[in-house]
Amino acid sequence: MKAELYEPVSVLFVARGFSRKELPYKFTPYRFERQNGESFKIIRVSMYHNDFRGGAQQFHYTVHTEGDFYCRLLFDGETLSWRLIEVKKEGINLLKECPDADSIKTVDLPVRAC
């Protein structure tokens, strides 16, 4: 995955110096902000994994935010930067469905008939 292809975000996180039950990950994100000023408070980390790409470690997080959004964040160990990979709500990828939207939080979701 080429991290530079995705939107950079600012992330408030805690870096763990030693193992502890309250901080299960090396980097635990708490809040992130997009370039347009939109801010998301993270309720919990749903999934986490790390891998090596190009000789550097990458940390992948799936987080649940206030407002019931599910977001994928990537911390790239080579560039020491965070990227927003995906934002979903009700199974709809908002970054793909509404790429020109001013704010993801105010996008009207399409109603799907069952």
N, CA, C and O atoms as a printed pandas DataFrame, in Angstrom:
     atom_number atom_name residue_name chain_id  residue_number  x_coord  y_coord  z_coord
0              1         N          MET        A               1    0.851   -1.178    0.000
1              2        CA          MET        A               1    0.000    0.000    0.000
2              3         C          MET        A               1    0.892    1.235    0.000
3              4         O          MET        A               1    1.785    1.364    0.838
4              5         N          LYS        A               2    0.654    2.114   -0.915
5              6        CA          LYS        A               2    1.426    3.344   -0.997
6              7         C          LYS        A               2    0.744    4.414   -0.147
7              8         O          LYS        A               2   -0.286    4.963   -0.537
8              9         N          ALA        A               3    1.318    4.700    1.004
9             10        CA          ALA        A               3    0.717    5.620    1.962
10            11         C          ALA        A               3    0.516    7.011    1.381
11            12         O          ALA        A               3   -0.461    7.680    1.717
12            13         N          GLU        A               4    1.431    7.466    0.503
13            14        CA          GLU        A               4    1.346    8.835   -0.018
14            15         C          GLU        A               4    0.122    9.061   -0.891
15            16         O          GLU        A               4   -0.198   10.209   -1.200
16            17         N          LEU        A               5   -0.581    7.994   -1.302
17            18        CA          LEU        A               5   -1.780    8.144   -2.127
18            19         C          LEU        A               5   -2.995    8.567   -1.313
19            20         O          LEU        A               5   -4.000    8.993   -1.883
20            21         N          TYR        A               6   -2.921    8.456    0.000
21            22        CA          TYR        A               6   -4.071    8.733    0.861
22            23         C          TYR        A               6   -3.917   10.056    1.584
23            24         O          TYR        A               6   -2.817   10.593    1.719
24            25         N          GLU        A               7   -5.056   10.570    2.048
25            26        CA          GLU        A               7   -5.094   11.886    2.691
26            27         C          GLU        A               7   -4.313   11.904    4.006
27            28         O          GLU        A               7   -4.547   11.061    4.872
28            29         N          PRO        A               8   -3.388   12.854    4.165
29            30        CA          PRO        A               8   -2.697   12.965    5.448
30            31         C          PRO        A               8   -3.644   13.531    6.509
31            32         O          PRO        A               8   -4.480   14.383    6.210
32            33         N          VAL        A               9   -3.509   13.059    7.731
33            34        CA          VAL        A               9   -4.318   13.540    8.842
34            35         C          VAL        A               9   -3.414   13.801   10.036
35            36         O          VAL        A               9   -2.323   13.241   10.144
36            37         N          SER        A              10   -3.886   14.661   10.929
37            38        CA          SER        A              10   -3.198   14.904   12.195
38            39         C          SER        A              10   -3.851   14.010   13.243
39            40         O          SER        A              10   -5.075   13.985   13.371
40            41         N          VAL        A              11   -3.028   13.276   13.992
41            42        CA          VAL        A              11   -3.547   12.317   14.964
42            43         C          VAL        A              11   -2.956   12.605   16.341
43            44         O          VAL        A              11   -1.745   12.759   16.497
44            45         N          LEU        A              12   -3.832   12.674   17.325
45            46        CA          LEU        A              12   -3.403   12.752   18.718
46            47         C          LEU        A              12   -3.338   11.311   19.214
47            48         O          LEU        A              12   -4.344   10.601   19.204
48            49         N          PHE        A              13   -2.150   10.878   19.648
49            50        CA          PHE        A              13   -1.977    9.485   20.057
50            51         C          PHE        A              13   -1.005    9.384   21.218
51            52         O          PHE        A              13   -0.280   10.330   21.527
52            53         N          VAL        A              14   -1.002    8.217   21.859
53            54        CA          VAL        A              14   -0.068    7.917   22.938
54            55         C          VAL        A              14    0.896    6.855   22.423
55            56         O          VAL        A              14    0.467    5.854   21.850
56            57         N          ALA        A              15    2.177    7.064   22.621
57            58        CA          ALA        A              15    3.190    6.074   22.268
58            59         C          ALA        A              15    3.557    5.313   23.542
59            60         O          ALA        A              15    3.940    5.911   24.547
60            61         N          ARG        A              16    3.436    4.001   23.483
61            62        CA          ARG        A              16    3.685    3.158   24.652
62            63         C          ARG        A              16    5.184    2.922   24.805
63            64         O          ARG        A              16    5.855    2.567   23.836
64            65         N          GLY        A              17    5.713    3.116   26.003
65            66        CA          GLY        A              17    7.117    2.865   26.274
66            67         C          GLY        A              17    7.347    1.483   26.859
67            68         O          GLY        A              17    8.443    0.934   26.739
68            69         N          PHE        A              18    6.323    0.911   27.495
69            70        CA          PHE        A              18    6.423   -0.422   28.089
70            71         C          PHE        A              18    5.035   -1.054   28.068
71            72         O          PHE        A              18    4.030   -0.349   27.976
72            73         N          SER        A              19    4.979   -2.369   28.153
73            74        CA          SER        A              19    3.704   -3.093   28.094
74            75         C          SER        A              19    2.822   -2.745   29.289
75            76         O          SER        A              19    3.276   -2.660   30.431
76            77         N          ARG        A              20    1.533   -2.547   28.972
77            78        CA          ARG        A              20    0.563   -2.208   29.998
78            79         C          ARG        A              20   -0.816   -2.563   29.483
79            80         O          ARG        A              20   -1.090   -2.389   28.296
80            81         N          LYS        A              21   -1.692   -3.058   30.345
81            82        CA          LYS        A              21   -3.020   -3.501   29.933
82            83         C          LYS        A              21   -3.844   -2.357   29.318
83            84         O          LYS        A              21   -4.586   -2.579   28.361
84            85         N          GLU        A              22   -3.718   -1.159   29.852
85            86        CA          GLU        A              22   -4.501   -0.009   29.369
86            87         C          GLU        A              22   -4.040    0.494   28.005
87            88         O          GLU        A              22   -4.802    1.156   27.301
88            89         N          LEU        A              23   -2.815    0.191   27.630
89            90        CA          LEU        A              23   -2.270    0.615   26.334
90            91         C          LEU        A              23   -1.777   -0.621   25.581
91            92         O          LEU        A              23   -0.587   -0.934   25.619
92            93         N          PRO        A              24   -2.675   -1.319   24.906
93            94        CA          PRO        A              24   -2.283   -2.572   24.261
94            95         C          PRO        A              24   -1.467   -2.397   22.974
95            96         O          PRO        A              24   -0.859   -3.361   22.510
96            97         N          TYR        A              25   -1.437   -1.205   22.392
97            98        CA          TYR        A              25   -0.761   -0.985   21.113
98            99         C          TYR        A              25    0.448   -0.080   21.305
99           100         O          TYR        A              25    0.493    0.708   22.250
100          101         N          LYS        A              26    1.436   -0.192   20.405
101          102        CA          LYS        A              26    2.608    0.673   20.482
102          103         C          LYS        A              26    2.213    2.133   20.333
103          104         O          LYS        A              26    2.750    3.005   21.015
104          105         N          PHE        A              27    1.269    2.390   19.436
105          106        CA          PHE        A              27    0.713    3.731   19.242
106          107         C          PHE        A              27   -0.806    3.600   19.371
107          108         O          PHE        A              27   -1.421    2.833   18.630
108          109         N          THR        A              28   -1.411    4.334   20.296
109          110        CA          THR        A              28   -2.857    4.271   20.498
110          111         C          THR        A              28   -3.460    5.615   20.100
111          112         O          THR        A              28   -3.258    6.606   20.803
112          113         N          PRO        A              29   -4.204    5.674   18.975
113          114        CA          PRO        A              29   -4.808    6.944   18.548
114          115         C          PRO        A              29   -6.043    7.288   19.390
115          116         O          PRO        A              29   -6.812    6.402   19.764
116          117         N          TYR        A              30   -6.226    8.583   19.683
117          118        CA          TYR        A              30   -7.375    9.043   20.461
118          119         C          TYR        A              30   -8.278    9.995   19.672
119          120         O          TYR        A              30   -9.490   10.032   19.888
120          121         N          ARG        A              31   -7.684   10.755   18.767
121          122        CA          ARG        A              31   -8.471   11.710   17.976
122          123         C          ARG        A              31   -7.679   12.016   16.709
123          124         O          ARG        A              31   -6.448   11.997   16.712
124          125         N          PHE        A              32   -8.410   12.301   15.614
125          126        CA          PHE        A              32   -7.704   12.736   14.406
126          127         C          PHE        A              32   -8.481   13.841   13.724
127          128         O          PHE        A              32   -9.692   13.977   13.895
128          129         N          GLU        A              33   -7.749   14.632   12.941
129          130        CA          GLU        A              33   -8.333   15.780   12.252
130          131         C          GLU        A              33   -7.926   15.743   10.789
131          132         O          GLU        A              33   -6.764   15.513   10.454
132          133         N          ARG        A              34   -8.919   15.976    9.914
133          134        CA          ARG        A              34   -8.655   16.034    8.474
134          135         C          ARG        A              34   -8.169   17.433    8.098
135          136         O          ARG        A              34   -8.225   18.355    8.911
136          137         N          GLN        A              35   -7.695   17.582    6.869
137          138        CA          GLN        A              35   -7.179   18.862    6.401
138          139         C          GLN        A              35   -8.251   19.942    6.362
139          140         O          GLN        A              35   -7.938   21.126    6.487
140          141         N          ASN        A              36   -9.521   19.548    6.189
141          142        CA          ASN        A              36  -10.603   20.539    6.134
142          143         C          ASN        A              36  -11.069   20.964    7.527
143          144         O          ASN        A              36  -12.029   21.726    7.640
144          145         N          GLY        A              37  -10.412   20.490    8.593
145          146        CA          GLY        A              37  -10.746   20.876    9.954
146          147         C          GLY        A              37  -11.709   19.935   10.653
147          148         O          GLY        A              37  -11.970   20.087   11.846
148          149         N          GLU        A              38  -12.228   18.981    9.937
149          150        CA          GLU        A              38  -13.165   18.013   10.506
150          151         C          GLU        A              38  -12.430   17.120   11.504
151          152         O          GLU        A              38  -11.386   16.552   11.185
152          153         N          SER        A              39  -12.983   17.000   12.717
153          154        CA          SER        A              39  -12.322   16.260   13.778
154          155         C          SER        A              39  -13.155   15.050   14.189
155          156         O          SER        A              39  -14.382   15.126   14.236
156          157         N          PHE        A              40  -12.487   13.934   14.485
157          158        CA          PHE        A              40  -13.144   12.695   14.886
158          159         C          PHE        A              40  -12.533   12.219   16.198
159          160         O          PHE        A              40  -11.319   12.032   16.282
160          161         N          LYS        A              41  -13.362   12.021   17.226
161          162        CA          LYS        A              41  -12.897   11.463   18.497
162          163         C          LYS        A              41  -13.068    9.950   18.442
163          164         O          LYS        A              41  -14.149    9.454   18.124
164          165         N          ILE        A              42  -12.014    9.228   18.748
165          166        CA          ILE        A              42  -12.021    7.770   18.662
166          167         C          ILE        A              42  -12.557    7.175   19.958
167          168         O          ILE        A              42  -12.069    7.473   21.048
168          169         N          ILE        A              43  -13.578    6.323   19.814
169          170        CA          ILE        A              43  -14.169    5.644   20.964
170          171         C          ILE        A              43  -13.377    4.386   21.296
171          172         O          ILE        A              43  -13.072    4.120   22.459
172          173         N          ARG        A              44  -13.044    3.611   20.255
173          174        CA          ARG        A              44  -12.267    2.393   20.489
174          175         C          ARG        A              44  -11.553    1.966   19.211
175          176         O          ARG        A              44  -11.958    2.313   18.102
176          177         N          VAL        A              45  -10.494    1.215   19.397
177          178        CA          VAL        A              45   -9.778    0.605   18.284
178          179         C          VAL        A              45  -10.396   -0.765   18.070
179          180         O          VAL        A              45  -10.303   -1.632   18.940
180          181         N          SER        A              46  -11.033   -0.970   16.907
181          182        CA          SER        A              46  -11.717   -2.230   16.616
182          183         C          SER        A              46  -10.752   -3.311   16.148
183          184         O          SER        A              46  -10.907   -4.483   16.490
184          185         N          MET        A              47   -9.752   -2.910   15.362
185          186        CA          MET        A              47   -8.819   -3.873   14.808
186          187         C          MET        A              47   -7.461   -3.196   14.626
187          188         O          MET        A              47   -7.375   -1.992   14.383
188          189         N          TYR        A              48   -6.411   -3.995   14.748
189          190        CA          TYR        A              48   -5.058   -3.473   14.620
190          191         C          TYR        A              48   -4.166   -4.563   14.024
191          192         O          TYR        A              48   -4.298   -5.738   14.365
192          193         N          HIS        A              49   -3.268   -4.167   13.145
193          194        CA          HIS        A              49   -2.190   -5.056   12.713
194          195         C          HIS        A              49   -1.043   -4.208   12.177
195          196         O          HIS        A              49   -1.227   -3.047   11.811
196          197         N          ASN        A              50    0.128   -4.802   12.139
197          198        CA          ASN        A              50    1.268   -4.088   11.576
198          199         C          ASN        A              50    1.990   -5.004   10.602
199          200         O          ASN        A              50    1.889   -6.228   10.682
200          201         N          ASP        A              51    2.724   -4.382    9.675
201          202        CA          ASP        A              51    3.494   -5.128    8.693
202          203         C          ASP        A              51    4.676   -4.281    8.242
203          204         O          ASP        A              51    4.811   -3.121    8.631
204          205         N          PHE        A              52    5.520   -4.871    7.425
205          206        CA          PHE        A              52    6.671   -4.153    6.887
206          207         C          PHE        A              52    6.462   -3.910    5.402
207          208         O          PHE        A              52    6.154   -4.840    4.656
208          209         N          ARG        A              53    6.626   -2.666    4.969
209          210        CA          ARG        A              53    6.555   -2.287    3.558
210          211         C          ARG        A              53    7.769   -1.450    3.239
211          212         O          ARG        A              53    8.005   -0.416    3.865
212          213         N          GLY        A              54    8.547   -1.899    2.255
213          214        CA          GLY        A              54    9.724   -1.134    1.849
214          215         C          GLY        A              54   10.758   -1.004    2.950
215          216         O          GLY        A              54   11.495   -0.019    2.990
216          217         N          GLY        A              55   10.826   -1.975    3.840
217          218        CA          GLY        A              55   11.813   -1.940    4.909
218          219         C          GLY        A              55   11.388   -1.166    6.139
219          220         O          GLY        A              55   12.115   -1.139    7.132
220          221         N          ALA        A              56   10.224   -0.535    6.095
221          222        CA          ALA        A              56    9.740    0.228    7.250
222          223         C          ALA        A              56    8.441   -0.394    7.769
223          224         O          ALA        A              56    7.682   -1.005    7.018
224          225         N          GLN        A              57    8.213   -0.227    9.040
225          226        CA          GLN        A              57    7.015   -0.780    9.651
226          227         C          GLN        A              57    5.816    0.143    9.434
227          228         O          GLN        A              57    5.941    1.365    9.513
228          229         N          GLN        A              58    4.648   -0.455    9.159
229          230        CA          GLN        A              58    3.398    0.282    9.043
230          231         C          GLN        A              58    2.416   -0.271   10.065
231          232         O          GLN        A              58    2.356   -1.480   10.289
232          233         N          PHE        A              59    1.645    0.622   10.685
233          234        CA          PHE        A              59    0.658    0.250   11.687
234          235         C          PHE        A              59   -0.722    0.602   11.141
235          236         O          PHE        A              59   -0.973    1.753   10.783
236          237         N          HIS        A              60   -1.615   -0.381   11.076
237          238        CA          HIS        A              60   -2.955   -0.206   10.518
238          239         C          HIS        A              60   -3.982   -0.297   11.646
239          240         O          HIS        A              60   -3.949   -1.227   12.452
240          241         N          TYR        A              61   -4.891    0.675   11.694
241          242        CA          TYR        A              61   -5.924    0.718   12.727
242          243         C          TYR        A              61   -7.289    0.850   12.075
243          244         O          TYR        A              61   -7.465    1.630   11.139
244          245         N          THR        A              62   -8.247    0.091   12.566
245          246        CA          THR        A              62   -9.654    0.326   12.256
246          247         C          THR        A              62  -10.250    0.849   13.546
247          248         O          THR        A              62  -10.209    0.174   14.575
248          249         N          VAL        A              63  -10.811    2.067   13.492
249          250        CA          VAL        A              63  -11.306    2.714   14.701
250          251         C          VAL        A              63  -12.782    3.049   14.565
251          252         O          VAL        A              63  -13.284    3.296   13.469
252          253         N          HIS        A              64  -13.468    3.052   15.708
253          254        CA          HIS        A              64  -14.869    3.452   15.793
254          255         C          HIS        A              64  -14.880    4.828   16.443
255          256         O          HIS        A              64  -14.331    5.005   17.530
256          257         N          THR        A              65  -15.507    5.813   15.779
257          258        CA          THR        A              65  -15.498    7.187   16.277
258          259         C          THR        A              65  -16.880    7.601   16.756
259          260         O          THR        A              65  -17.875    6.923   16.501
260          261         N          GLU        A              66  -16.921    8.724   17.452
261          262        CA          GLU        A              66  -18.203    9.326   17.800
262          263         C          GLU        A              66  -18.936    9.645   16.511
263          264         O          GLU        A              66  -18.301    9.996   15.516
264          265         N          GLY        A              67  -20.236    9.532   16.503
265          266        CA          GLY        A              67  -21.009    9.736   15.288
266          267         C          GLY        A              67  -21.152    8.436   14.510
267          268         O          GLY        A              67  -21.705    8.423   13.411
268          269         N          ASP        A              68  -20.651    7.341   15.081
269          270        CA          ASP        A              68  -20.787    6.000   14.513
270          271         C          ASP        A              68  -20.101    5.844   13.156
271          272         O          ASP        A              68  -20.641    5.202   12.256
272          273         N          PHE        A              69  -18.915    6.430   13.010
273          274        CA          PHE        A              69  -18.096    6.252   11.814
274          275         C          PHE        A              69  -17.043    5.190   12.089
275          276         O          PHE        A              69  -16.528    5.084   13.202
276          277         N          TYR        A              70  -16.729    4.406   11.067
277          278        CA          TYR        A              70  -15.634    3.446   11.140
278          279         C          TYR        A              70  -14.567    3.910   10.165
279          280         O          TYR        A              70  -14.837    4.076    8.975
280          281         N          CYS        A              71  -13.353    4.121   10.668
281          282        CA          CYS        A              71  -12.278    4.691    9.862
282          283         C          CYS        A              71  -11.056    3.794    9.910
283          284         O          CYS        A              71  -10.779    3.144   10.918
284          285         N          ARG        A              72  -10.331    3.773    8.803
285          286        CA          ARG        A              72   -9.048    3.067    8.745
286          287         C          ARG        A              72   -7.939    4.097    8.710
287          288         O          ARG        A              72   -7.906    4.965    7.838
288          289         N          LEU        A              73   -7.033    3.993    9.664
289          290        CA          LEU        A              73   -5.886    4.887    9.759
290          291         C          LEU        A              73   -4.612    4.087    9.567
291          292         O          LEU        A              73   -4.539    2.914    9.933
292          293         N          LEU        A              74   -3.615    4.729    8.992
293          294        CA          LEU        A              74   -2.322    4.093    8.764
294          295         C          LEU        A              74   -1.226    5.002    9.301
295          296         O          LEU        A              74   -1.175    6.189    8.981
296          297         N          PHE        A              75   -0.348    4.428   10.122
297          298        CA          PHE        A              75    0.849    5.143   10.538
298          299         C          PHE        A              75    2.012    4.530    9.783
299          300         O          PHE        A              75    2.291    3.340    9.929
300          301         N          ASP        A              76    2.694    5.332    8.978
301          302        CA          ASP        A              76    3.810    4.876    8.157
302          303         C          ASP        A              76    5.109    5.159    8.896
303          304         O          ASP        A              76    5.456    6.314    9.146
304          305         N          GLY        A              77    5.830    4.086    9.245
305          306        CA          GLY        A              77    7.077    4.222    9.988
306          307         C          GLY        A              77    8.207    4.841    9.194
307          308         O          GLY        A              77    9.159    5.354    9.781
308          309         N          GLU        A              78    8.126    4.806    7.871
309          310        CA          GLU        A              78    9.177    5.395    7.037
310          311         C          GLU        A              78    9.083    6.913    7.019
311          312         O          GLU        A              78   10.093    7.603    7.167
312          313         N          THR        A              79    7.864    7.440    6.837
313          314        CA          THR        A              79    7.670    8.895    6.760
314          315         C          THR        A              79    7.227    9.494    8.092
315          316         O          THR        A              79    7.150   10.714    8.232
316          317         N          LEU        A              80    6.935    8.631    9.076
317          318        CA          LEU        A              80    6.425    9.052   10.387
318          319         C          LEU        A              80    5.187    9.925   10.230
319          320         O          LEU        A              80    5.059   10.961   10.884
320          321         N          SER        A              81    4.274    9.497    9.354
321          322        CA          SER        A              81    3.058   10.266    9.095
322          323         C          SER        A              81    1.829    9.358    9.187
323          324         O          SER        A              81    1.915    8.142    9.012
324          325         N          TRP        A              82    0.696    9.981    9.464
325          326        CA          TRP        A              82   -0.587    9.290    9.535
326          327         C          TRP        A              82   -1.379    9.574    8.265
327          328         O          TRP        A              82   -1.314   10.674    7.716
328          329         N          ARG        A              83   -2.129    8.572    7.801
329          330        CA          ARG        A              83   -2.969    8.704    6.605
330          331         C          ARG        A              83   -4.352    8.145    6.896
331          332         O          ARG        A              83   -4.503    7.173    7.637
332          333         N          LEU        A              84   -5.373    8.783    6.291
333          334        CA          LEU        A              84   -6.751    8.311    6.371
334          335         C          LEU        A              84   -7.017    7.469    5.135
335          336         O          LEU        A              84   -6.980    7.978    4.015
336          337         N          ILE        A              85   -7.283    6.188    5.332
337          338        CA          ILE        A              85   -7.459    5.254    4.232
338          339         C          ILE        A              85   -8.928    5.139    3.836
339          340         O          ILE        A              85   -9.251    5.053    2.652
340          341         N          GLU        A              86   -9.821    5.138    4.837
341          342        CA          GLU        A              86  -11.227    4.854    4.555
342          343         C          GLU        A              86  -12.096    5.407    5.675
343          344         O          GLU        A              86  -11.699    5.405    6.841
344          345         N          VAL        A              87  -13.302    5.887    5.309
345          346        CA          VAL        A              87  -14.311    6.293    6.282
346          347         C          VAL        A              87  -15.617    5.636    5.872
347          348         O          VAL        A              87  -16.099    5.830    4.756
348          349         N          LYS        A              88  -16.187    4.857    6.783
349          350        CA          LYS        A              88  -17.439    4.163    6.474
350          351         C          LYS        A              88  -18.494    4.490    7.516
351          352         O          LYS        A              88  -18.202    4.705    8.693
352          353         N          LYS        A              89  -19.721    4.520    7.040
353          354        CA          LYS        A              89  -20.871    4.626    7.922
354          355         C          LYS        A              89  -21.978    3.798    7.286
355          356         O          LYS        A              89  -22.296    3.965    6.108
356          357         N          GLU        A              90  -22.558    2.909    8.073
357          358        CA          GLU        A              90  -23.612    2.022    7.586
358          359         C          GLU        A              90  -23.153    1.242    6.353
359          360         O          GLU        A              90  -23.944    1.003    5.441
360          361         N          GLY        A              91  -21.889    0.848    6.324
361          362        CA          GLY        A              91  -21.361    0.033    5.238
362          363         C          GLY        A              91  -21.027    0.786    3.959
363          364         O          GLY        A              91  -20.625    0.167    2.974
364          365         N          ILE        A              92  -21.185    2.105    3.950
365          366        CA          ILE        A              92  -20.920    2.909    2.753
366          367         C          ILE        A              92  -19.573    3.603    2.924
367          368         O          ILE        A              92  -19.348    4.288    3.922
368          369         N          ASN        A              93  -18.679    3.428    1.955
369          370        CA          ASN        A              93  -17.380    4.082    1.983
370          371         C          ASN        A              93  -17.564    5.536    1.559
371          372         O          ASN        A              93  -17.723    5.825    0.373
372          373         N          LEU        A              94  -17.544    6.445    2.523
373          374        CA          LEU        A              94  -17.842    7.850    2.244
374          375         C          LEU        A              94  -16.752    8.540    1.438
375          376         O          LEU        A              94  -17.044    9.494    0.716
376          377         N          LEU        A              95  -15.515    8.093    1.536
377          378        CA          LEU        A              95  -14.452    8.728    0.746
378          379         C          LEU        A              95  -14.610    8.421   -0.735
379          380         O          LEU        A              95  -14.234    9.236   -1.577
380          381         N          LYS        A              96  -15.164    7.253   -1.065
381          382        CA          LYS        A              96  -15.379    6.898   -2.472
382          383         C          LYS        A              96  -16.710    7.415   -2.987
383          384         O          LYS        A              96  -16.791    7.874   -4.126
384          385         N          GLU        A              97  -17.761    7.351   -2.168
385          386        CA          GLU        A              97  -19.099    7.762   -2.592
386          387         C          GLU        A              97  -19.224    9.276   -2.718
387          388         O          GLU        A              97  -19.922    9.764   -3.608
388          389         N          CYS        A              98  -18.565   10.021   -1.849
389          390        CA          CYS        A              98  -18.715   11.478   -1.805
390          391         C          CYS        A              98  -17.336   12.146   -1.739
391          392         O          CYS        A              98  -17.053   12.842   -0.765
392          393         N          PRO        A              99  -16.481   11.958   -2.733
393          394        CA          PRO        A              99  -15.114   12.483   -2.639
394          395         C          PRO        A              99  -15.030   14.005   -2.605
395          396         O          PRO        A              99  -14.047   14.550   -2.103
396          397         N          ASP        A             100  -16.041   14.708   -3.127
397          398        CA          ASP        A             100  -16.008   16.166   -3.151
398          399         C          ASP        A             100  -16.801   16.805   -2.020
399          400         O          ASP        A             100  -16.979   18.023   -1.998
400          401         N          ALA        A             101  -17.276   16.000   -1.086
401          402        CA          ALA        A             101  -18.083   16.533    0.012
402          403         C          ALA        A             101  -17.221   17.411    0.916
403          404         O          ALA        A             101  -16.072   17.079    1.206
404          405         N          ASP        A             102  -17.792   18.545    1.360
405          406        CA          ASP        A             102  -17.067   19.435    2.257
406          407         C          ASP        A             102  -16.818   18.779    3.608
407          408         O          ASP        A             102  -15.761   18.954    4.214
408          409         N          SER        A             103  -17.792   18.033    4.061
409          410        CA          SER        A             103  -17.684   17.401    5.365
410          411         C          SER        A             103  -18.334   16.035    5.332
411          412         O          SER        A             103  -19.484   15.899    4.915
412          413         N          ILE        A             104  -17.612   15.033    5.765
413          414        CA          ILE        A             104  -18.146   13.671    5.807
414          415         C          ILE        A             104  -19.284   13.597    6.817
415          416         O          ILE        A             104  -20.238   12.843    6.623
416          417         N          LYS        A             105  -19.191   14.373    7.893
417          418        CA          LYS        A             105  -20.180   14.292    8.962
418          419         C          LYS        A             105  -21.551   14.810    8.540
419          420         O          LYS        A             105  -22.549   14.480    9.180
420          421         N          THR        A             106  -21.625   15.610    7.482
421          422        CA          THR        A             106  -22.918   16.161    7.068
422          423         C          THR        A             106  -23.438   15.572    5.765
423          424         O          THR        A             106  -24.422   16.068    5.216
424          425         N          VAL        A             107  -22.793   14.521    5.261
425          426        CA          VAL        A             107  -23.220   13.898    4.011
426          427         C          VAL        A             107  -24.509   13.125    4.231
427          428         O          VAL        A             107  -24.623   12.362    5.190
428          429         N          ASP        A             108  -25.491   13.321    3.336
429          430        CA          ASP        A             108  -26.720   12.547    3.391
430          431         C          ASP        A             108  -26.448   11.181    2.781
431          432         O          ASP        A             108  -25.997   11.076    1.640
432          433         N          LEU        A             109  -26.725   10.141    3.548
433          434        CA          LEU        A             109  -26.476    8.788    3.062
434          435         C          LEU        A             109  -27.632    8.340    2.188
435          436         O          LEU        A             109  -28.788    8.612    2.511
436          437         N          PRO        A             110  -27.343    7.657    1.085
437          438        CA          PRO        A             110  -28.421    7.143    0.243
438          439         C          PRO        A             110  -29.191    6.044    0.972
439          440         O          PRO        A             110  -28.614    5.244    1.709
440          441         N          VAL        A             111  -30.499    6.024    0.752
441          442        CA          VAL        A             111  -31.348    4.997    1.377
442          443         C          VAL        A             111  -31.386    3.800    0.436
443          444         O          VAL        A             111  -31.717    3.933   -0.742
444          445         N          ARG        A             112  -31.051    2.650    0.960
445          446        CA          ARG        A             112  -31.053    1.440    0.167
446          447         C          ARG        A             112  -32.278    0.602    0.534
447          448         O          ARG        A             112  -32.517    0.300    1.704
448          449         N          ALA        A             113  -33.038    0.239   -0.480
449          450        CA          ALA        A             113  -34.221   -0.586   -0.246
450          451         C          ALA        A             113  -33.795   -2.034   -0.055
451          452         O          ALA        A             113  -32.887   -2.523   -0.727
452          453         N          CYS        A             114  -34.459   -2.705    0.864
453          454        CA          CYS        A             114  -34.136   -4.120    1.130
454          455         C          CYS        A             114  -34.934   -5.028    0.219
455          456         O          CYS        A             114  -34.800   -6.249    0.294
